[in-house]
Amino acid sequence: MNTRLMSLIADPTRLEILRLVWTGERAAGDIAGRFKTTFGAVSQHLRRLLDSGVVTRRRDGRHQFYRANREAIGPLAAALEAMWAEKLATLKTLAEAEQQAINQASTRTPQSEPIE
């Protein structure tokens, strides 16, 4: 496996950017809006991903759109999809458990105090 590619996407911000553009094209502003950092910082991450060929860019006027280049990622693509699927499954389980707790709490009737 390409260690340069592994090092590149080992960065949490770049890995999240890759996840965001994995299934479709996203505008640079939309991508940057997902992070608690400056647009410039996200732009630098996008540049590194673009220079490595991991993402592609399409310009439309002043807007830039990015998409994952799965072919460039090669065999690592399946590992990334499995990792993201596992995280989604965990999130789903946690959300369902929270919803169940909320539902149970709302169906409980408070014990009434005897009136004296």
Residue, then its C-alpha position, 0 to 999 in steps of 0.5 A: m500500500n502506498t505509504r505517502l497516500m496513507s500519510l496524506i489521509a491520516d490527517p483527520t481534516r483531510l480524511e473528513i474532507l475525503r469522506l465529504v466528497w466520497t459520494g459526490e461533488r461538493a463546493a469548496g465553501d460547503i466543505a470549509g463550512r463543515f470545519k471549525t477552522t478558516f477557509g484558508a486552512v481547509s483550502q490548504h488541505l484541499r490543495r494537498l489532496l488535489d496535488s496528490g490526485v486523491v480528489t479532482r476539481r471542477r471550476d464553474g465560474r468563481h466556484q470550485f467543486y471537489r470530488a473523490n478520485r476513487e481510482a487514485i486511492g486504489p485498494l484503500a477505497a474499500a478500507l475507507e468505505a468499511m471504516w465509514a460504514e462501521k462509524l455510521a452503524t455505531l452512530k445509528t445504534l447510539a441514536e436509536a438507544e437515545q430515542q428509545a430512552i426518550n420514548q420510555a421517559s415520555t410514556r412514564t406517568p409521574q407518581s401523583e402525591p396523595i392530596e391531604 
